[in-house]
């Protein structure tokens, strides 16, 4: 599938997924109030972090490894996710005083989502990936409609998600010769030895990246209230939709294409330039669009609780542009670059999250200051990353010419 076509396929699926997700948030607020939106966002955030911990970036090797290693890679993903999901759900159950089984099913389900998506990326089956993303979002909405209360909603969602992923994985694993010997401790240990640098550095970086993305909602729940966290969740869903839809589509397409280049020992520098220009234009359009249209949309039939989220949409704008224009390009470090640097940029973002959402609220509980500080510091960090990414691309272009 062509680069632009693959972007459009994933972006279209992400658009529908975000639209369904936005309607789900509205329905939760309509049925249970904005406070329950915050609780839902909290649960979803800790589950997504857990899914990354369960796989520890082992799923990102799937598009890169040779055909001979693929079966062992997949076996390791399943073995690791199963063991870690148990431990993670026990810890979460003790911290949040919630049902451990619920956390286990949700965490394992979203870990399998990551595995399934990377299998589709390896085979460049963007339509299958798109269908899976849309179906997962529809499943959440249907679970909410069918449930009589929030607890039933979470249980229906978690069980249905696992059933869906069993079906998706069976389809994507048909041509993979997966045998029981792949799950033996010796084979699993050999895989760890062969890919220890990736698992240690990239795995840690991916967990930190997911934590950086979801910790703000968790910490806002802690410092302020579920309602305030609900405002941030609503703004993240609507204002950061261009990042989730388009930027992630570009990132996935670049990852799929550059992983193929990596296996062939080449690099498409002209494709990098086109992607960089496209993302820059989209970053400007998205930032201006959110600034102009978010207040208008909120006043078109939404309740006062949603209208109260408008100031947050202004605070987040300095973060929106670099997340759209620069962030997808960092996948070049994941595929071709230094695993140390890929880990470093996530540690830097974690420090920003700690400063904005831990130190600042502890010193002075002003919600506006917290979000603005987070946005501006993230903008400065991405500006430095932009210089590094371009330097890496130029180095790869020169190496390909030799």
LOGU-908186 format. One record per atom (N, C-alpha, C, O, CB): x, z, y. Coordinates in steps of 0.2 Angstrom, whole numbers, plus 5000, padded with zeros to 4 digits. Last residue first. Glycine has a CB too. Example, Ala and Ser with C-alpha at 12.3 -4.5 7.8 and 13.67 -1.06 7.14 Angstrom:
% LOGU-908186
506450354989/506850364995/506450395000/506750405006/507050294997/506650394972/506250394978/506650394984/507150424983/505750454978/
***
This chain:
% LOGU-908186
513350005030/513949995027/513949975020/514449965016/514350065027/512050025034/512349955036/513049945032/513249895031/512449955043/511750155030/511350095026/511750025028/511749985023/510650095028/512450225039/512650225032/512350175028/512650145024/512450295029/511650195051/512350175050/512650175043/512950125041/512850215055/510550265047/510550185049/511250165048/511350105045/510250175056/510950395046/510650355040/510650285041/510850245037/509950385038/511250415060/511750425055/511550385048/511950355045/511850505053/509950405066/510550355067/511050365062/511350305061/510750375074/509250515060/509050445059/509650395060/509750345056/508450425063/509950625065/509950615058/509750535056/510050505052/509450655055/509650605079/510350605077/510450585069/510850545067/510750665078/508250635078/508550565080/509250555078/509450495076/508450555088/508250765074/507950715070/508250645072/508350605067/507250715071/508950825086/509250825079/508950775074/509350745071/509150895076/507950805096/508650775096/508950775090/509350725088/509050825101/506850875091/506850805092/507550775092/507650715090/506450795098/507251005091/507250975084/507250905085/507450865081/506551005081/507151035105/507851035102/507850995095/508250965093/508051105101/505751025106/506150975110/506850975107/507150925107/506151005117/505251125098/505251055095/505651005099/505850955097/504451035096/505551235106/505951225100/505851155097/506351135095/505551275095/504751215117/505451215118/505851205112/506351165111/505651275121/503451225111/503651165114/504451155115/504751105114/503351155121/503551365107/503551305102/503751245105/504051205101/502851305098/503451425119/504051435115/504051375110/504651355108/504051505112/502151385123/502751355127/503351365123/503851325123/502751405133/501351445113/501351375114/501951345118/502251295116/500751355118/501651585114/501651545108/501751465109/502151435106/501151565103/501251605127/501951615125/502051575119/502551545118/502051685124/499851575126/500251535130/500951545129/501351495128/500151555138/499451685117/499351615115/499751565120/500051515117/498651595116/499751805125/500051785118/499951715116/500451685114/499551825113/499051785137/499851785137/500151775130/500551735129/500051855139/497751795132/497951735135/498751735135/499051675134/497751735142/497651935127/497651875122/497851805125/498251775122/496851865121/498652065129/498352015133/498251955129/498851915128/498652005140/499252205127/498752165123/498352125127/497752135129/498252215119/500952235126/500352215131/499852175128/499952115127/500652185138/501652265115/501852285122/501352285127/501252325131/502452245125/500952205105/501152285104/501352305111/501152365113/501752285100/500852075109/500252115108/500452195108/500052235110/499852095102/502352045108/501952045115/501252085114/501152125119/501751975116/502652065095/503052105100/502552105106/502452155109/503652075102/501751985088/501852045086/502152085092/501852145093/502352045080/501551855093/500951885090/501151955087/500651985084/500751845084/502751815099/502151805102/501551845099/501151865103/501951725102/503751855090/503851875097/503151865100/502951915104/504251825101/503351795078/503451865078/503451895086/503151945087/504151885075/503351665081/502751695079/502751765080/502351805083/502551675072/504751645084/504251635089/503551665088/503251705092/504151555090/505251675071/505451715076/504951705082/504751755086/506151705079/504651565065/504451625063/504651675068/504251725069/504751645056/505451455070/504751465072/504451535070/503951555073/504351405068/506651495065/506551495072/505851495074/505651535078/506851425075/506351465051/506551535053/506451545061/506251595063/507251555051/506151325052/505651375050/505751445052/505251485054/505451365043/507451285055/506951275060/506351315058/505951335063/506751195060/508151325043/508351355050/507751345055/507551395058/508951325052/507751245033/507551315033/507651345039/507251395041/508051355027/508351125037/507551125036/507351205036/506851215038/507451095030/509651165037/509351155043/508551155043/508251185047/509551085046/509851175023/509951235027/509651225034/509351275037/510751235029/509651045019/509151095017/509251165021/508751195022/509151115009/509850905029/510150975026/509651025025/509151035029/510651005032/509050755024/509450795028/509750865024/509750865018/509150815034/508150675017/508850655018/509350705020/509950705019/508850595022/506950755016/507050705011/507850685011/508150685006/506750635013/506850845026/506650865020/506950815014/507150835009/505950875019/507250775037/507650825035/507550845028/507950865024/507650885040/506150695038/506750665037/507250715035/507650695031/506950625044/505150775043/505150765035/505750725034/505950725028/504550725033/505050775056/505550825053/505550815045/506050845042/505350895054/504050695061/504750665060/505250715056/505750695054/505050645066/502950775063/502950735057/503650705055/503850695050/502450685058/503350845076/503350885069/503350835063/503750845058/502750925069/503150765087/503850775084/503750805077/504150785073/504150825089/501850745091/502350685092/502950695089/503350645087/502450685099/501050855087/500850785085/501450735086/501450695081/500250765090/501750965091/501550965084/501350895082/501350875076/500951015084/501950925105/502550925100/502350925093/502650895089/503050975102/500550945109/500950885110/501450875105/501550825101/501150875117/500151075106/499751015103/500250955103/500250925098/499151005106/500751175114/500951165107/500651105104/500951075099/500651225103/500151155126/500851145126/501151135118/501651105117/501251195129/498751185123/498951125124/499751105124/499951055121/498751105131/498251315121/498651285115/498951215117/499251195113/498151285110/497551355133/498151385131/498551355126/499251355126/498051455129/496451275132/496851265137/497551295135/498051265136/496651285144/495751335121/495951265121/496451245126/496851195125/495351215121/495451455126/495951455121/496251385120/496751375119/495751485115/494451435135/495051445138/495651445133/496151425134/495051515141/493351395125/493651345130/494351365133/494751325132/493151335135/492651495118/493351475116/493651425120/494251405118/493251445109/491451515124/491951565126/492651545123/493151575125/491751635123/490651425117/490951405124/491451455126/491851435130/490251415129/490451495105/490851435105/491151415112/491651395113/490551375102/489651595111/490251615107/490751555106/491351565107/490051635100/488551515115/488951545120/489651565117/490151565120/488651605124/488351375105/488151435107/488651465112/489251435113/488051485101/488151195108/488451255105/488251315108/488151315114/489251245105/487551085116/487151115110/487551175107/487251205102/487051065106/488851045123/488351005120/487951035114/488051015109/488550935119/489851125127/489251135131/488751085128/488151095131/489451115138/490951075119/490651145118/490051155122/489651195119/491151195120/491150945124/490850955118/490551025117/490051025114/491350935112/491750985136/491150945136/490750955130/490150965130/491250865138/492951045133/492351085136/491751045136/491151085136/492651095143/493550935126/493350995122/492851035126/492351055123/493951035121/493950825135/493250825131/493050885127/492550895126/493350775126/495150855142/494550825145/493850835141/493350855144/494650755146/496050905133/495950935139/495350915143/494950955146/496550915144/495950815122/495750885121/495650925128/495150955129/496250925117/496550705128/495850705126/495550775125/494950785126/495850665119/497850745131/497350725137/496650725134/496250755138/497550655140/498250755118/498350815123/497850805128/497450845130/499050825125/498050635112/497750685109/497750745114/497250785115/498150715103/498950545120/498150535120/497850595117/497250615120/498050475115/500150605117/499950605124/499150595124/498750635127/500250545128/500250585103/500350645106/500050655113/499650705115/501050665106/500150445102/499650485100/499650555102/499150585103/499650485092/501450415108/500850385111/500250435109/499750455113/500650315109/502250475098/502250495105/501650475109/501350515113/502950455108/501850405086/501750475087/501750495094/501350545096/502250515083/502350275089/501650285087/501450365089/500950375092/501550265080/503750295090/503350275096/502650285095/502250305100/503450195097/504050345077/504150385083/503750365089/503550405092/504950385084/503650235069/503350295068/503450345074/502950375076/503550335062/504650145074/503950125075/503550195074/503050205078/503650075069/505850205070/505750195077/504950175078/504650205083/506150125079/505650205056/505750265059/505550255067/505250295070/506450295058/505650065053/505050105052/505050175055/504550195058/504950115045/507050045056/506550015060/505850045059/505450055064/506449935059/507650115045/507750135052/507150105057/506950145061/508450125055/507450145030/507150105035/507150125042/506650165044/506350085032/508750165019/508350195024/508150145029/508450105031/508850245028/509250195001/509150155008/508850195013/508650255012/508850085006/509250234988/509850244992/509850194998/510350165000/510450234988/508050234981/508450174981/509050174985/509450124985/507950124984/507650364983/507850344976/508250284976/508550274971/507150344972/507450354996/507950404994/508150384987/508750384985/507750474994/506450274997/507050255000/507650294997/508150264996/507050255008/505450354992/505650294988/506250264991/506650244987/505050244989/505450455002/505650474995/505850414991/506250414987/505050514992/504950375012/505650395013/505950425006/506450415004/505750445018/503650355008/504050295009/504750315009/505150285006/503850265015/503150495007/503050445002/503550385002/503950374997/502350415001/503450535020/503750565015/503750525009/504150525005/503350635013/502650445028/503350445029/503750475023/504250455020/503550475035/501350485024/501550415022/502350415023/502650375019/501250375027/501350625028/501350605021/501550535019/501850525014/500550615019/501450595042/501950635038/501950625031/502450615028/501850715039/500350525045/500950495046/501550535042/501950505039/501150495053/499450635042/499350565038/500050525039/500250505034/498850525041/499750725051/499950745044/499850675039/500250675034/499450795041/499350665062/500050685061/500250695054/500750675052/500250745066/497950645060/498350585061/499150605059/499450575056/498350565068/497350775056/497150715054/497650655054/497850635049/496550685058/498050885062/497850885055/497750815052/497850795046/497350935054/498150835075/498750845071/498650845064/498950815060/499050915073/496850825079/497250765079/497950775075/498150725071/497450745086/496450965077/496150905072/496650845073/496750815067/495450895074/496651055086/497251035082/497050985077/497450965073/497551095079/495451075091/495951045096/496551025092/496850975094/496151105101/494651115080/494451065084/495051035088/495150975087/493951085089/495351215073/495051165069/494851105073/494951055071/494351195066/495851295083/496351265079/495951205075/496251155074/496651315074/494651345089/495051295093/495551265088/495651205089/495451335098/494251425078/493851365080/494251315084/494151255083/493251395084/495251515077/495151475071/494751415073/494851355071/494751515066/495151575089/495751545088/495651495082/495851435082/496351595086/493851635087/493951585093/494551545091/494551485092/494051625100/494151725076/493651665076/493751615081/493751555080/492951695075/494951815083/495251765077/494851705076/495051655075/495451805071/493951875090/494551835093/494851795089/495051735090/495051895096/493251925079/492951875084/493451835087/493351775088/492451915089/494052015073/493851955069/493551905074/493651845073/493351975063/495252065085/494652075082/494552015078/494751965079/494052095086/496752115088/496152105092/495552125088/495352175088/496152035096/497752135078/497852165085/497252165089/497152205093/498352125089/497252075066/497452145066/497552175074/497352235075/498152145064/496751945070/496351995067/496552065067/496152115068/496251975059/498051905074/497451915079/496951955076/496651995080/497251845081/498651895062/498851945066/498351955072/498352005075/499551925069/497951785055/498051855052/498151905057/497851965057/498551855046/498151685064/497551705063/497551775060/497151815062/497151655058/499651675064/499251695070/498551715069/498351765072/499251635074/499951635050/500051705053/499651725059/499451775060/500751725053/499851505048/499251545047/499351615049/498851655049/499151545039/501051435051/500451405053/499851455053/499351445057/500351345049/502051525046/502051515053/501351485056/501151495061/502551465055/501751505032/501651565035/501551565043/501151595046/502151615033/502151375031/501451385030/501251455033/500751465036/501251385022/503451385034/503051345038/502351355037/501951355042/503251275035/503851475023/503851505030/503451455035/503151475040/504651505033/503751395013/503351455013/503351485020/502751505023/503651505008/504651295016/503951275016/503551335016/502951335019/503851235009/505851375016/505651335022/504951325022/504551335027/506051275023/505951405002/505851455008/505651435014/505251465017/506551495009/506051274997/505551314995/505451375000/504851385002/505651344988/507251235003/506651205005/506051245003/505551245007/506651135002/508151334997/508151325004/507451285006/507151315011/508751275006/507851354983/508051414987/507951394995/507651434999/508751424986/507451224978/506951284978/507151344982/506751374985/506951304970/508651154981/508051134984/507551194984/507151214989/507751074980/509551224974/509651224981/509051204984/508851234990/510251174983/509151214961/509151284964/509151274971/508951314975/509651324961/508951114951/508651104958/508651174962/508251184966/507951084957/509551154940/509651084942/509451074950/509751034953/509351034938/509051284937/509851274939/509951204942/510351194947/510151274932/507751254935/507951294941/508651284942/508851274948/507751364939/507851184923/507551144929/507751184935/507951154941/506851134929/508351274915/508751224916/508551184922/508951164926/508751174910/507151364914/507751384917/508251324919/508551334924/508151434913/506351274907/506151294914/506751324918/506851304924/505651354914/506951264895/506851204899/506751224906/506951194911/506351164896/506951404891/507551374892/507551304896/507951294901/507851354885/505551434890/505951464895/506651434896/506851434902/506051534893/504451284889/504951334886/505351364891/505551334896/505351304880/503751184893/503551254896/504051304893/503951364894/502851264895/504151074887/504251074894/504151144897/504451164902/503851024898/503551084874/504251104875/504451104882/504951144884/504651054871/502251034876/502351104876/503051124877/503251174880/502051134870/502350884887/502350914880/502450994881/502651014886/502850884875/501850744896/501950814896/501850854889/501250844886/501450844901/502050604901/502150634894/502350704894/502850724893/502750594890/500850534911/501450584911/501550614904/501050644902/501350634916/499650464912/500250424910/500950474910/501450444909/500350374915/498750564916/498650524910/499250494908/499350484902/498150474912/498750644928/499350654922/499250614916/499550624911/499250734921/497750614936/498350594938/498950604933/499450584934/498550634944/496650664928/496650594930/497350574932/497650524930/496250574936/496950794927/496850764921/496950684923/497250644919/496150774918/496850834941/497450834938/497450794931/497950764929/497750904936/495450824943/495950784947/496550774943/496850724943/496050804954/494950924934/494750854934/495250804937/495450754934/494050844937/495551034940/495651014933/495450944931/495850914928/495251064928/494951034952/495651014952/495851004944/496350964943/496151074954/493651074950/493751004953/494550984952/494650934950/493651004960/493851204945/493551144940/493651084943/493851034939/492751164940/494351264956/494751254950/494451204945/494851164942/494751324946/493251254965/493851224966/494351214960/494551164959/494251264972/492251334958/492151264959/492751224961/492851164958/491651244964/492851464960/492751434954/492651354954/492951324950/492151464950/492851474975/493451474971/493451444964/493851414961/493651554970/491451454979/492051414981/492651414977/492951364975/492251434988/490851564972/490651494971/491251444973/491351394969/490051474974/491551664979/491651664972/491451584970/491751554965/491151714968/491251654993/491951644991/491951634983/492451604981/492251714993/489751664992/490051604994/490751594992/490951544989/490051605002/489651794988/489451744983/489751674985/489951634981/488651734983/490051855000/490451864994/490251814989/490751794985/490251934991/489051815010/489751785010/490151795004/490551755002/490151825016/487551755001/487951805005/488651785005/488851745001/487851875003/487051654994/486551694997/486851745002/486551775006/486151734992/487651484993/487751554992/487151594996/486951575001/488451574995/487451354996/487151374990/487151454989/486751484985/487451344983/488151335007/487451315007/487151345001/486551375002/487351245007/489451365003/489151405008/488351395008/488051445009/489451385015/489651264993/489751334991/489351374996/489051424994/490451354990/489651145002/489151154997/489051234994/488551254993/489151114991/490851175009/490251175012/489651185007/489151225009/490151105016/491751164999/491751225002/491051225006/490751285006/492351225008/491551024994/491451084990/491351154993/490951194992/492051084985/492050955005/491250955003/491151014999/490551044999/491050885000/493350985004/493051005010/492251005008/491951055010/493150955016/493650914992/493850984992/493451014998/493151074998/494550994993/493350784995/492950824990/493050894990/492550934990/493050794983/494350745004/493650745006/493150795001/492750835003/493350675006/495450754995/495350795001/494650805004/494450855005/495850765007/495150664985/495250734983/495150774990/494750824989/495850744980/495150544993/494550564989/494550634988/494050674988/494350524983/496450534996/495950545001/495350564998/494950615001/495850475005/497150514984/497250574988/496750594993/496550644994/497950564991/496550394981/496450454976/496550514980/496150564980/496850444970/497150314991/496450324990/496250384986/495750424988/496150264987/498550324988/498250354994/497450364994/497250414997/498450315000/499550324977/498850314977/498450354982/498250414981/498550344970/500950324975/500650294981/499850274981/499650224983/501050224983/501450404966/501150344964/500850294969/500650244968/500650354958/501750514974/502250474970/502050404968/502450364968/502450524964/500550554979/501050524984/501550484980/501850434982/501350574988/499950604968/499650544971/500150514975/500150444976/498950564975/500750714966/500750664961/500450594963/500650544962/500250694955/500450784978/501150754977/501150704971/501550654971/501650804976/499150824975/499250774981/499950744980/500050684981/499250814987/499350914964/498950844963/499150794969/499150734967/498250864963/500051014970/500350974965/499950914964/500350864963/500251014958/499051054980/499751034982/500050994976/500350944978/500251094984/498051104971/497951044976/498551014978/498650954979/497551074982/498651204965/498551144961/498351084966/498551034964/497951154956/498551294975/499251274973/499151214969/499651164969/499551334969/497251314976/497551274982/498251254980/498551214983/497551314988/496951384964/496651314966/497051274971/497151214970/495951334968/497751494966/497951454961/497651384962/497951334961/497751474954/496951554976/497651544977/497951494972/498251444974/498051604977/495651564970/495751524976/496551504977/496651454979/495551564983/495951654959/495651584958/495751544964/495951484964/494851594957/496451764966/496851734961/496551654960/496951614960/496851764954/495551814974/496151794977/496551744972/496851694974/496551854979/494551854964/494351804969/495051774972/495051714973/493951834975/495251954957/495051894954/494951834959/495051774957/494451904949/495352054967/495952024965/495751954961/496151904962/496352064960/494252084980/494252074973/494852034971/494951974974/493652034971/495052194992/494652144990/494752124983/495152154980/494752074994/495952265000/495452304997/494852254995/494252264996/495152355001/497052215006/496452195009/495852235006/495252225008/496352125009/498052264997/498152265005/497452255008/497352295012/498552205007/497652244984/497852304986/497852314994/497652364997/498552324983/497452104984/496952144982/497052214985/496552254987/496752144975/498752054987/498252044992/497652094990/497352124995/498051974991/499352094974/499652124981/499052114986/498952164990/500252084983/498652014965/498652094965/498852124971/498552174973/499152114959/498951894970/498251914970/498251994969/497752024972/497851884965/500351884967/500051874974/499351904974/499251934979/500051804976/500351884953/500651934957/500451944964/500251994967/501451924957/499551774949/499351834947/499651894951/499351934954/499551844940/500351674955/499651684958/499351754955/499051784959/499151624955/501551674948/501551694955/500851714957/500751754961/501851644959/501051614936/501351674936/501351704943/501151764944/502151674934/500551484940/500151534936/500451604937/500051654937/500151514929/501651424947/501051434950/500551494947/500251534950/500651374952/502551404936/502751454942/502051474946/502051534947/503151414947/501951314928/502151384925/502251434931/502051494931/502751374921/501651204936/501151244933/501351314931/500951364932/500851204927/503051174939/502551184945/501951224942/501751274945/502251124947/503551144927/503851204931/503351224936/503251284937/504551184934/502851034923/502851094919/503051154923/502751204923/503251084913/503350944933/502650964933/502551024929/502151074931/502250904930/504750934929/504550954936/503850984936/503651034939/504650894941/504550874917/504850944917/504650974924/504551034925/505650944916/504050754920/503750794916/503950864916/503550914917/503750774908/505150694928/504450714931/504050764926/503750804929/504050644931/506350654924/506350724926/505550744927/505450804928/506750744931/506250524921/506450564916/506350644917/506250684913/507250554914/505950464933/505450474928/505650514923/505150544920/505350404926/506750574946/506750514942/506150524937/505850574936/507450504938/505950644961/506350654955/506250584951/505850544952/506150704950/505150634972/505850614973/506150604966/506650564965/506150664977/503850674971/503950604973/504650584973/504750524973/503650594980/504150814966/503750764962/503850694964/503950644960/503050784962/504650904975/505150864971/504850804967/505150754965/505550904966/503650964980/503850914984/504450874980/504650824983/504150944990/503351064970/502851004970/503150954975/503050894974/502151024973/504251164974/504351124968/503951064967/504151014964/504251174961/503851244985/504151174986/504351134980/504651084980/504751184991/503251354978/503951364981/504251294982/504851284981/504351404977/502051374972/502351314971/503151324973/503551294970/502051254973/501651504977/501551484970/501951424968/502151424962/500851474969/501851494991/502251544987/502251524980/502751524976/502051614988/500751404994/501451384995/501951424991/502451404988/501651385002/499751484991/499751424987/500551394988/500751374983/499251374990/499851595000/499951604993/500051544989/500451544985/499351644991/499451525012/500151545011/500351565004/500851545002/500251615016/498151495008/498551445009/499351465009/499751425006/498451405016/497651635008/497651595002/498151535002/498451514998/496951565000/497751675021/498151705016/498251665009/498751675006/497951775015/496851585027/497551585029/497951615023/498451585022/497651615035/495651615021/495851545020/496651545021/497051515018/495551495024/495451745026/495451735019/495851665017/496251665013/494751735016/495351715040/495851765037/495951745030/496551745027/495651835038/494251635041/494951605043/495451645040/496051625038/494951605050/493251725037/493451665033/494151635034/494451615030/492851615034/493351815048/493551835041/493651785036/494151785032/492951885038/493051735058/493651765058/493851785051/494451775049/493751815063/491751705054/492151645055/492951675055/493351645051/492051615061/491251835056/491351805049/491751745049/492051735044/490651795046/491151835070/491551885066/491751865059/492251865056/491251955066/490151745073/490851725074/491351775071/491851755069/491051725082/488851745061/489151765067/489851745067/490151735062/489051845068/488151695050/488351765049/488751795056/488951845056/488851775044/487551575053/487251615048/487451695048/487051735047/487351595041/488351525063/487651515063/487251565059/486751605061/487351445062/489651535057/489451565064/488651575065/488451625067/489751535070/489451445046/489651515045/489451555051/489151615051/490351525044/489151325053/488651355049/488751425047/488351465047/488651315042/490351305059/489751315063/489251345059/488851395062/489551245066/491251285048/491351345053/490751355057/490551415058/491951325058/490651175043/490651235039/490751295044/490451345043/491151225034/490951085053/490251095052/490151165048/489751195049/489851035048/492351075051/492051105058/491351125057/491051175060/492151045063/492451025038/492651095040/492351115046/492251175046/493351095040/491950895041/491550935036/491751015038/491351055037/491650915029/492950855050/492250855052/491850895048/491450935050/491950785052/494050865041/494050905047/493350915050/493050965052/494450885052/493650765032/493750835030/493750875035/493450935035/494450835026/493650645040/493050675037/493050745035/492650785035/492850625031/495050655043/494550655049/493850675046/493550725048/494450585052/495650635031/495750695035/495250705040/495050765042/496450705038/495250505028/495050565024/495050625027/494650675027/495450565017/495850435039/495150435038/494850495034/494350525035/494950365035/497250465036/496950495042/496150495042/495850535044/497150445048/497350405023/497450475024/497150505030/496750555030/498150495023/497150265028/496750295023/496750375023/496250405022/497050265016/498050255039/497350245040/496950275035/496450305036/497150175041/499250265031/499150305036/498350315038/498050365038/499550295043/499150145023/499150215020/499050275025/498650315023/499850225017/499250045033/498650055029/498550125025/498050155025/498550005023/500550065038/499950075042/499250085038/498850125040/499850015047/501250035025/501350095029/500750115033/500450165033/501950095033/500349965011/500749965017/500750025021/500250065020/500449905022/500450004994/500050005000/500450005006/500950045006/499550065000/
***
